[in-house]
């Protein structure tokens, strides 16, 4: 898919079929609907990128989480492991929804969305699988999200490490990673508490 096609599809998704302006909530709802498995992978990817951009706005973060979180988790479960181009934006969007330290007005949103993520066994196990992959950028984004989950919901997140047969091996692999960035900072602290 060319860059032009990608931007054209995203523009059409936001603009709507009639070209009439939409409210941000209508746009978010439409983008969330495009996360279903019946749509093309490229459409899901474009929708996630648009939702990620909208989630950066503190005023829209709640609406993105309320309308699209379940769809984002479905994409994480079904597409992220096989398509690194969708893995990174979906994990980054989940990071935006869960990390509420940057704005006090959204302090209650992060824990609310974390609880939804941690209720979904398959999604958390998929995060652990992504954390063990070698692709650097999706792996660091995944480790950042797991670090946020561990910081706020330690017992529940650690429980997933214990129930996944490869959970301890994933934590040890992070500690043994030859890349300095992966061994330092929050990534290493994540592996130590896991």
Biotite code that builds the C-alpha atoms (Angstrom):
import biotite.structure as struc

atoms = struc.array([
    struc.Atom([0.000, 0.000, 0.000], chain_id="A", res_id=1, res_name="UNK", atom_name="CA", element="C"),
    struc.Atom([1.410, 3.353, -0.956], chain_id="A", res_id=2, res_name="UNK", atom_name="CA", element="C"),
    struc.Atom([1.586, 6.271, 1.452], chain_id="A", res_id=3, res_name="UNK", atom_name="CA", element="C"),
    struc.Atom([-0.930, 8.143, -0.675], chain_id="A", res_id=4, res_name="UNK", atom_name="CA", element="C"),
    struc.Atom([-3.462, 5.307, -0.429], chain_id="A", res_id=5, res_name="UNK", atom_name="CA", element="C"),
    struc.Atom([-2.985, 5.150, 3.332], chain_id="A", res_id=6, res_name="UNK", atom_name="CA", element="C"),
    struc.Atom([-3.611, 8.880, 3.795], chain_id="A", res_id=7, res_name="UNK", atom_name="CA", element="C"),
    struc.Atom([-6.551, 8.776, 1.400], chain_id="A", res_id=8, res_name="UNK", atom_name="CA", element="C"),
    struc.Atom([-8.200, 5.922, 3.325], chain_id="A", res_id=9, res_name="UNK", atom_name="CA", element="C"),
    struc.Atom([-7.634, 7.650, 6.652], chain_id="A", res_id=10, res_name="UNK", atom_name="CA", element="C"),
    struc.Atom([-9.047, 10.916, 5.310], chain_id="A", res_id=11, res_name="UNK", atom_name="CA", element="C"),
    struc.Atom([-12.152, 9.165, 3.941], chain_id="A", res_id=12, res_name="UNK", atom_name="CA", element="C"),
    struc.Atom([-12.646, 7.368, 7.268], chain_id="A", res_id=13, res_name="UNK", atom_name="CA", element="C"),
    struc.Atom([-12.546, 10.626, 9.177], chain_id="A", res_id=14, res_name="UNK", atom_name="CA", element="C"),
    struc.Atom([-14.434, 12.730, 6.649], chain_id="A", res_id=15, res_name="UNK", atom_name="CA", element="C"),
    struc.Atom([-17.238, 10.252, 6.154], chain_id="A", res_id=16, res_name="UNK", atom_name="CA", element="C"),
    struc.Atom([-18.878, 9.123, 2.931], chain_id="A", res_id=17, res_name="UNK", atom_name="CA", element="C"),
    struc.Atom([-20.873, 12.297, 2.341], chain_id="A", res_id=18, res_name="UNK", atom_name="CA", element="C"),
    struc.Atom([-18.054, 14.681, 3.113], chain_id="A", res_id=19, res_name="UNK", atom_name="CA", element="C"),
    struc.Atom([-20.026, 16.291, 5.915], chain_id="A", res_id=20, res_name="UNK", atom_name="CA", element="C"),
    struc.Atom([-17.941, 17.232, 8.967], chain_id="A", res_id=21, res_name="UNK", atom_name="CA", element="C"),
    struc.Atom([-18.206, 14.836, 11.873], chain_id="A", res_id=22, res_name="UNK", atom_name="CA", element="C"),
    struc.Atom([-17.886, 15.476, 15.550], chain_id="A", res_id=23, res_name="UNK", atom_name="CA", element="C"),
    struc.Atom([-14.852, 13.922, 17.258], chain_id="A", res_id=24, res_name="UNK", atom_name="CA", element="C"),
    struc.Atom([-17.122, 11.362, 18.941], chain_id="A", res_id=25, res_name="UNK", atom_name="CA", element="C"),
    struc.Atom([-18.643, 10.325, 15.599], chain_id="A", res_id=26, res_name="UNK", atom_name="CA", element="C"),
    struc.Atom([-15.159, 9.991, 14.140], chain_id="A", res_id=27, res_name="UNK", atom_name="CA", element="C"),
    struc.Atom([-13.983, 7.855, 17.065], chain_id="A", res_id=28, res_name="UNK", atom_name="CA", element="C"),
    struc.Atom([-17.063, 5.626, 16.835], chain_id="A", res_id=29, res_name="UNK", atom_name="CA", element="C"),
    struc.Atom([-16.573, 5.163, 13.087], chain_id="A", res_id=30, res_name="UNK", atom_name="CA", element="C"),
    struc.Atom([-12.880, 4.365, 13.496], chain_id="A", res_id=31, res_name="UNK", atom_name="CA", element="C"),
    struc.Atom([-13.676, 1.919, 16.309], chain_id="A", res_id=32, res_name="UNK", atom_name="CA", element="C"),
    struc.Atom([-16.151, 0.132, 14.033], chain_id="A", res_id=33, res_name="UNK", atom_name="CA", element="C"),
    struc.Atom([-13.380, -0.344, 11.463], chain_id="A", res_id=34, res_name="UNK", atom_name="CA", element="C"),
    struc.Atom([-11.331, -2.424, 13.931], chain_id="A", res_id=35, res_name="UNK", atom_name="CA", element="C"),
    struc.Atom([-13.472, -5.508, 13.370], chain_id="A", res_id=36, res_name="UNK", atom_name="CA", element="C"),
    struc.Atom([-12.038, -8.615, 11.733], chain_id="A", res_id=37, res_name="UNK", atom_name="CA", element="C"),
    struc.Atom([-14.331, -8.177, 8.720], chain_id="A", res_id=38, res_name="UNK", atom_name="CA", element="C"),
    struc.Atom([-12.409, -5.114, 7.539], chain_id="A", res_id=39, res_name="UNK", atom_name="CA", element="C"),
    struc.Atom([-9.144, -5.215, 5.638], chain_id="A", res_id=40, res_name="UNK", atom_name="CA", element="C"),
    struc.Atom([-5.918, -5.264, 7.615], chain_id="A", res_id=41, res_name="UNK", atom_name="CA", element="C"),
    struc.Atom([-4.864, -1.991, 5.979], chain_id="A", res_id=42, res_name="UNK", atom_name="CA", element="C"),
    struc.Atom([-8.159, -0.390, 7.096], chain_id="A", res_id=43, res_name="UNK", atom_name="CA", element="C"),
    struc.Atom([-7.624, -1.605, 10.661], chain_id="A", res_id=44, res_name="UNK", atom_name="CA", element="C"),
    struc.Atom([-4.070, -0.244, 10.578], chain_id="A", res_id=45, res_name="UNK", atom_name="CA", element="C"),
    struc.Atom([-5.272, 3.154, 9.307], chain_id="A", res_id=46, res_name="UNK", atom_name="CA", element="C"),
    struc.Atom([-7.993, 3.271, 11.964], chain_id="A", res_id=47, res_name="UNK", atom_name="CA", element="C"),
    struc.Atom([-5.528, 2.467, 14.747], chain_id="A", res_id=48, res_name="UNK", atom_name="CA", element="C"),
    struc.Atom([-3.166, 5.207, 13.608], chain_id="A", res_id=49, res_name="UNK", atom_name="CA", element="C"),
    struc.Atom([-6.040, 7.705, 13.560], chain_id="A", res_id=50, res_name="UNK", atom_name="CA", element="C"),
    struc.Atom([-7.231, 6.564, 17.016], chain_id="A", res_id=51, res_name="UNK", atom_name="CA", element="C"),
    struc.Atom([-3.681, 6.863, 18.331], chain_id="A", res_id=52, res_name="UNK", atom_name="CA", element="C"),
    struc.Atom([-3.580, 10.465, 17.134], chain_id="A", res_id=53, res_name="UNK", atom_name="CA", element="C"),
    struc.Atom([-6.936, 11.194, 18.762], chain_id="A", res_id=54, res_name="UNK", atom_name="CA", element="C"),
    struc.Atom([-5.890, 9.508, 22.034], chain_id="A", res_id=55, res_name="UNK", atom_name="CA", element="C"),
    struc.Atom([-3.021, 11.998, 22.337], chain_id="A", res_id=56, res_name="UNK", atom_name="CA", element="C"),
    struc.Atom([-5.638, 14.688, 23.003], chain_id="A", res_id=57, res_name="UNK", atom_name="CA", element="C"),
    struc.Atom([-6.483, 14.516, 26.715], chain_id="A", res_id=58, res_name="UNK", atom_name="CA", element="C"),
    struc.Atom([-10.071, 15.600, 26.086], chain_id="A", res_id=59, res_name="UNK", atom_name="CA", element="C"),
    struc.Atom([-10.670, 12.738, 23.636], chain_id="A", res_id=60, res_name="UNK", atom_name="CA", element="C"),
    struc.Atom([-8.727, 10.006, 25.443], chain_id="A", res_id=61, res_name="UNK", atom_name="CA", element="C"),
    struc.Atom([-11.761, 8.862, 27.423], chain_id="A", res_id=62, res_name="UNK", atom_name="CA", element="C"),
    struc.Atom([-13.894, 8.603, 24.278], chain_id="A", res_id=63, res_name="UNK", atom_name="CA", element="C"),
    struc.Atom([-11.194, 6.643, 22.441], chain_id="A", res_id=64, res_name="UNK", atom_name="CA", element="C"),
    struc.Atom([-10.911, 4.204, 25.339], chain_id="A", res_id=65, res_name="UNK", atom_name="CA", element="C"),
    struc.Atom([-14.666, 3.861, 25.807], chain_id="A", res_id=66, res_name="UNK", atom_name="CA", element="C"),
    struc.Atom([-15.402, 3.250, 22.120], chain_id="A", res_id=67, res_name="UNK", atom_name="CA", element="C"),
    struc.Atom([-12.287, 1.514, 20.825], chain_id="A", res_id=68, res_name="UNK", atom_name="CA", element="C"),
    struc.Atom([-10.550, -0.369, 23.659], chain_id="A", res_id=69, res_name="UNK", atom_name="CA", element="C"),
    struc.Atom([-12.280, -3.694, 22.986], chain_id="A", res_id=70, res_name="UNK", atom_name="CA", element="C"),
    struc.Atom([-11.522, -3.400, 19.272], chain_id="A", res_id=71, res_name="UNK", atom_name="CA", element="C"),
    struc.Atom([-7.897, -2.526, 20.001], chain_id="A", res_id=72, res_name="UNK", atom_name="CA", element="C"),
    struc.Atom([-7.606, -5.624, 22.182], chain_id="A", res_id=73, res_name="UNK", atom_name="CA", element="C"),
    struc.Atom([-9.130, -7.755, 19.403], chain_id="A", res_id=74, res_name="UNK", atom_name="CA", element="C"),
    struc.Atom([-6.542, -6.411, 16.943], chain_id="A", res_id=75, res_name="UNK", atom_name="CA", element="C"),
    struc.Atom([-3.814, -7.086, 19.509], chain_id="A", res_id=76, res_name="UNK", atom_name="CA", element="C"),
    struc.Atom([-4.980, -10.690, 19.867], chain_id="A", res_id=77, res_name="UNK", atom_name="CA", element="C"),
    struc.Atom([-5.535, -11.427, 16.183], chain_id="A", res_id=78, res_name="UNK", atom_name="CA", element="C"),
    struc.Atom([-3.089, -9.301, 14.192], chain_id="A", res_id=79, res_name="UNK", atom_name="CA", element="C"),
    struc.Atom([-0.215, -7.968, 16.298], chain_id="A", res_id=80, res_name="UNK", atom_name="CA", element="C"),
    struc.Atom([1.954, -11.071, 16.337], chain_id="A", res_id=81, res_name="UNK", atom_name="CA", element="C"),
    struc.Atom([1.828, -11.570, 12.558], chain_id="A", res_id=82, res_name="UNK", atom_name="CA", element="C"),
    struc.Atom([1.970, -7.914, 11.476], chain_id="A", res_id=83, res_name="UNK", atom_name="CA", element="C"),
    struc.Atom([4.588, -5.687, 13.151], chain_id="A", res_id=84, res_name="UNK", atom_name="CA", element="C"),
    struc.Atom([3.168, -2.672, 11.285], chain_id="A", res_id=85, res_name="UNK", atom_name="CA", element="C"),
    struc.Atom([-0.019, -3.014, 13.312], chain_id="A", res_id=86, res_name="UNK", atom_name="CA", element="C"),
    struc.Atom([1.632, -4.241, 16.526], chain_id="A", res_id=87, res_name="UNK", atom_name="CA", element="C"),
    struc.Atom([3.457, -0.998, 17.232], chain_id="A", res_id=88, res_name="UNK", atom_name="CA", element="C"),
    struc.Atom([0.544, 1.449, 16.833], chain_id="A", res_id=89, res_name="UNK", atom_name="CA", element="C"),
    struc.Atom([-1.910, -0.760, 18.732], chain_id="A", res_id=90, res_name="UNK", atom_name="CA", element="C"),
    struc.Atom([0.473, -1.102, 21.689], chain_id="A", res_id=91, res_name="UNK", atom_name="CA", element="C"),
    struc.Atom([1.323, 2.614, 21.589], chain_id="A", res_id=92, res_name="UNK", atom_name="CA", element="C"),
    struc.Atom([-2.391, 3.459, 21.625], chain_id="A", res_id=93, res_name="UNK", atom_name="CA", element="C"),
    struc.Atom([-2.916, 1.168, 24.620], chain_id="A", res_id=94, res_name="UNK", atom_name="CA", element="C"),
    struc.Atom([0.029, 2.925, 26.299], chain_id="A", res_id=95, res_name="UNK", atom_name="CA", element="C"),
    struc.Atom([-1.633, 6.296, 25.757], chain_id="A", res_id=96, res_name="UNK", atom_name="CA", element="C"),
    struc.Atom([-4.872, 5.014, 27.268], chain_id="A", res_id=97, res_name="UNK", atom_name="CA", element="C"),
    struc.Atom([-3.225, 3.456, 30.328], chain_id="A", res_id=98, res_name="UNK", atom_name="CA", element="C"),
    struc.Atom([-0.511, 5.956, 31.181], chain_id="A", res_id=99, res_name="UNK", atom_name="CA", element="C"),
    struc.Atom([-2.289, 8.752, 33.039], chain_id="A", res_id=100, res_name="UNK", atom_name="CA", element="C"),
    struc.Atom([0.712, 10.280, 34.805], chain_id="A", res_id=101, res_name="UNK", atom_name="CA", element="C"),
    struc.Atom([1.167, 13.004, 32.185], chain_id="A", res_id=102, res_name="UNK", atom_name="CA", element="C"),
    struc.Atom([-2.142, 14.729, 32.918], chain_id="A", res_id=103, res_name="UNK", atom_name="CA", element="C"),
    struc.Atom([-3.827, 14.845, 36.348], chain_id="A", res_id=104, res_name="UNK", atom_name="CA", element="C"),
    struc.Atom([-7.264, 15.370, 34.791], chain_id="A", res_id=105, res_name="UNK", atom_name="CA", element="C"),
    struc.Atom([-7.076, 11.867, 33.278], chain_id="A", res_id=106, res_name="UNK", atom_name="CA", element="C"),
    struc.Atom([-5.801, 10.172, 36.451], chain_id="A", res_id=107, res_name="UNK", atom_name="CA", element="C"),
    struc.Atom([-8.834, 7.898, 36.774], chain_id="A", res_id=108, res_name="UNK", atom_name="CA", element="C"),
    struc.Atom([-8.874, 6.869, 33.111], chain_id="A", res_id=109, res_name="UNK", atom_name="CA", element="C"),
    struc.Atom([-5.610, 4.926, 33.131], chain_id="A", res_id=110, res_name="UNK", atom_name="CA", element="C"),
    struc.Atom([-6.583, 2.508, 35.913], chain_id="A", res_id=111, res_name="UNK", atom_name="CA", element="C"),
    struc.Atom([-10.041, 2.024, 34.374], chain_id="A", res_id=112, res_name="UNK", atom_name="CA", element="C"),
    struc.Atom([-8.537, 1.006, 31.026], chain_id="A", res_id=113, res_name="UNK", atom_name="CA", element="C"),
    struc.Atom([-5.850, -1.116, 32.733], chain_id="A", res_id=114, res_name="UNK", atom_name="CA", element="C"),
    struc.Atom([-8.552, -3.134, 34.454], chain_id="A", res_id=115, res_name="UNK", atom_name="CA", element="C"),
    struc.Atom([-10.249, -3.821, 31.104], chain_id="A", res_id=116, res_name="UNK", atom_name="CA", element="C"),
    struc.Atom([-6.948, -4.980, 29.594], chain_id="A", res_id=117, res_name="UNK", atom_name="CA", element="C"),
    struc.Atom([-6.110, -7.197, 32.563], chain_id="A", res_id=118, res_name="UNK", atom_name="CA", element="C"),
    struc.Atom([-9.541, -8.850, 32.405], chain_id="A", res_id=119, res_name="UNK", atom_name="CA", element="C"),
    struc.Atom([-8.633, -10.177, 28.954], chain_id="A", res_id=120, res_name="UNK", atom_name="CA", element="C"),
    struc.Atom([-6.324, -13.190, 29.366], chain_id="A", res_id=121, res_name="UNK", atom_name="CA", element="C"),
    struc.Atom([-5.627, -13.548, 25.657], chain_id="A", res_id=122, res_name="UNK", atom_name="CA", element="C"),
    struc.Atom([-4.640, -9.907, 25.246], chain_id="A", res_id=123, res_name="UNK", atom_name="CA", element="C"),
    struc.Atom([-2.204, -9.969, 28.167], chain_id="A", res_id=124, res_name="UNK", atom_name="CA", element="C"),
    struc.Atom([-0.684, -13.243, 26.996], chain_id="A", res_id=125, res_name="UNK", atom_name="CA", element="C"),
    struc.Atom([-0.270, -11.672, 23.547], chain_id="A", res_id=126, res_name="UNK", atom_name="CA", element="C"),
    struc.Atom([1.548, -8.728, 25.159], chain_id="A", res_id=127, res_name="UNK", atom_name="CA", element="C"),
    struc.Atom([3.919, -11.181, 26.831], chain_id="A", res_id=128, res_name="UNK", atom_name="CA", element="C"),
    struc.Atom([4.535, -12.904, 23.495], chain_id="A", res_id=129, res_name="UNK", atom_name="CA", element="C"),
    struc.Atom([5.242, -9.527, 21.828], chain_id="A", res_id=130, res_name="UNK", atom_name="CA", element="C"),
    struc.Atom([7.663, -8.692, 24.651], chain_id="A", res_id=131, res_name="UNK", atom_name="CA", element="C"),
    struc.Atom([9.662, -11.799, 23.785], chain_id="A", res_id=132, res_name="UNK", atom_name="CA", element="C"),
    struc.Atom([9.978, -11.036, 20.072], chain_id="A", res_id=133, res_name="UNK", atom_name="CA", element="C"),
    struc.Atom([13.151, -9.581, 18.635], chain_id="A", res_id=134, res_name="UNK", atom_name="CA", element="C"),
    struc.Atom([11.623, -6.649, 16.686], chain_id="A", res_id=135, res_name="UNK", atom_name="CA", element="C"),
    struc.Atom([13.033, -3.742, 18.672], chain_id="A", res_id=136, res_name="UNK", atom_name="CA", element="C"),
    struc.Atom([10.371, -1.025, 18.406], chain_id="A", res_id=137, res_name="UNK", atom_name="CA", element="C"),
    struc.Atom([7.243, -3.120, 19.078], chain_id="A", res_id=138, res_name="UNK", atom_name="CA", element="C"),
    struc.Atom([9.125, -4.883, 21.858], chain_id="A", res_id=139, res_name="UNK", atom_name="CA", element="C"),
    struc.Atom([10.080, -1.647, 23.641], chain_id="A", res_id=140, res_name="UNK", atom_name="CA", element="C"),
    struc.Atom([6.523, -0.299, 23.332], chain_id="A", res_id=141, res_name="UNK", atom_name="CA", element="C"),
    struc.Atom([5.182, -3.566, 24.740], chain_id="A", res_id=142, res_name="UNK", atom_name="CA", element="C"),
    struc.Atom([7.651, -3.518, 27.617], chain_id="A", res_id=143, res_name="UNK", atom_name="CA", element="C"),
    struc.Atom([6.637, 0.060, 28.386], chain_id="A", res_id=144, res_name="UNK", atom_name="CA", element="C"),
    struc.Atom([2.965, -0.966, 28.551], chain_id="A", res_id=145, res_name="UNK", atom_name="CA", element="C"),
    struc.Atom([3.753, -3.994, 30.703], chain_id="A", res_id=146, res_name="UNK", atom_name="CA", element="C"),
    struc.Atom([5.805, -1.710, 32.954], chain_id="A", res_id=147, res_name="UNK", atom_name="CA", element="C"),
    struc.Atom([2.827, 0.612, 33.389], chain_id="A", res_id=148, res_name="UNK", atom_name="CA", element="C"),
    struc.Atom([0.571, -2.372, 34.151], chain_id="A", res_id=149, res_name="UNK", atom_name="CA", element="C"),
    struc.Atom([3.073, -3.732, 36.679], chain_id="A", res_id=150, res_name="UNK", atom_name="CA", element="C"),
    struc.Atom([3.440, -0.370, 38.357], chain_id="A", res_id=151, res_name="UNK", atom_name="CA", element="C"),
    struc.Atom([-0.305, 0.077, 38.841], chain_id="A", res_id=152, res_name="UNK", atom_name="CA", element="C"),
    struc.Atom([-1.571, -3.527, 38.993], chain_id="A", res_id=153, res_name="UNK", atom_name="CA", element="C"),
    struc.Atom([1.446, -5.567, 40.087], chain_id="A", res_id=154, res_name="UNK", atom_name="CA", element="C"),
    struc.Atom([-0.215, -8.686, 41.513], chain_id="A", res_id=155, res_name="UNK", atom_name="CA", element="C"),
    struc.Atom([-2.591, -9.171, 38.586], chain_id="A", res_id=156, res_name="UNK", atom_name="CA", element="C"),
    struc.Atom([0.149, -8.623, 35.984], chain_id="A", res_id=157, res_name="UNK", atom_name="CA", element="C"),
    struc.Atom([2.594, -10.944, 37.768], chain_id="A", res_id=158, res_name="UNK", atom_name="CA", element="C"),
    struc.Atom([-0.109, -13.601, 37.845], chain_id="A", res_id=159, res_name="UNK", atom_name="CA", element="C"),
    struc.Atom([-0.046, -13.661, 34.040], chain_id="A", res_id=160, res_name="UNK", atom_name="CA", element="C"),
    struc.Atom([3.691, -14.329, 34.074], chain_id="A", res_id=161, res_name="UNK", atom_name="CA", element="C"),
    struc.Atom([3.060, -17.327, 36.295], chain_id="A", res_id=162, res_name="UNK", atom_name="CA", element="C"),
    struc.Atom([0.179, -18.724, 34.235], chain_id="A", res_id=163, res_name="UNK", atom_name="CA", element="C"),
    struc.Atom([1.928, -18.406, 30.873], chain_id="A", res_id=164, res_name="UNK", atom_name="CA", element="C"),
    struc.Atom([4.304, -21.375, 30.465], chain_id="A", res_id=165, res_name="UNK", atom_name="CA", element="C"),
    struc.Atom([6.979, -19.155, 28.928], chain_id="A", res_id=166, res_name="UNK", atom_name="CA", element="C"),
    struc.Atom([6.442, -16.237, 31.352], chain_id="A", res_id=167, res_name="UNK", atom_name="CA", element="C"),
    struc.Atom([9.612, -16.695, 33.452], chain_id="A", res_id=168, res_name="UNK", atom_name="CA", element="C"),
    struc.Atom([11.649, -17.330, 30.301], chain_id="A", res_id=169, res_name="UNK", atom_name="CA", element="C"),
    struc.Atom([10.439, -14.022, 28.852], chain_id="A", res_id=170, res_name="UNK", atom_name="CA", element="C"),
    struc.Atom([11.576, -12.116, 31.937], chain_id="A", res_id=171, res_name="UNK", atom_name="CA", element="C"),
    struc.Atom([14.973, -13.845, 31.867], chain_id="A", res_id=172, res_name="UNK", atom_name="CA", element="C"),
    struc.Atom([15.363, -13.141, 28.153], chain_id="A", res_id=173, res_name="UNK", atom_name="CA", element="C"),
    struc.Atom([14.846, -9.428, 28.831], chain_id="A", res_id=174, res_name="UNK", atom_name="CA", element="C"),
    struc.Atom([17.570, -9.470, 31.457], chain_id="A", res_id=175, res_name="UNK", atom_name="CA", element="C"),
    struc.Atom([19.936, -11.258, 29.054], chain_id="A", res_id=176, res_name="UNK", atom_name="CA", element="C"),
    struc.Atom([19.201, -9.022, 26.054], chain_id="A", res_id=177, res_name="UNK", atom_name="CA", element="C"),
    struc.Atom([22.485, -7.841, 24.467], chain_id="A", res_id=178, res_name="UNK", atom_name="CA", element="C"),
    struc.Atom([21.044, -4.420, 23.605], chain_id="A", res_id=179, res_name="UNK", atom_name="CA", element="C"),
    struc.Atom([21.912, -1.898, 26.276], chain_id="A", res_id=180, res_name="UNK", atom_name="CA", element="C"),
    struc.Atom([18.628, -0.004, 26.018], chain_id="A", res_id=181, res_name="UNK", atom_name="CA", element="C"),
    struc.Atom([16.676, -3.166, 26.746], chain_id="A", res_id=182, res_name="UNK", atom_name="CA", element="C"),
    struc.Atom([18.736, -3.878, 29.851], chain_id="A", res_id=183, res_name="UNK", atom_name="CA", element="C"),
    struc.Atom([18.473, -0.362, 31.274], chain_id="A", res_id=184, res_name="UNK", atom_name="CA", element="C"),
    struc.Atom([15.721, 1.871, 32.588], chain_id="A", res_id=185, res_name="UNK", atom_name="CA", element="C"),
    struc.Atom([12.164, 0.714, 32.960], chain_id="A", res_id=186, res_name="UNK", atom_name="CA", element="C"),
    struc.Atom([12.667, -2.334, 30.759], chain_id="A", res_id=187, res_name="UNK", atom_name="CA", element="C"),
    struc.Atom([15.111, -3.883, 33.197], chain_id="A", res_id=188, res_name="UNK", atom_name="CA", element="C"),
    struc.Atom([13.008, -2.866, 36.194], chain_id="A", res_id=189, res_name="UNK", atom_name="CA", element="C"),
    struc.Atom([10.038, -4.474, 34.476], chain_id="A", res_id=190, res_name="UNK", atom_name="CA", element="C"),
    struc.Atom([11.892, -7.775, 34.104], chain_id="A", res_id=191, res_name="UNK", atom_name="CA", element="C"),
    struc.Atom([13.086, -7.672, 37.721], chain_id="A", res_id=192, res_name="UNK", atom_name="CA", element="C"),
    struc.Atom([9.602, -7.244, 39.198], chain_id="A", res_id=193, res_name="UNK", atom_name="CA", element="C"),
    struc.Atom([8.065, -9.732, 36.812], chain_id="A", res_id=194, res_name="UNK", atom_name="CA", element="C"),
])
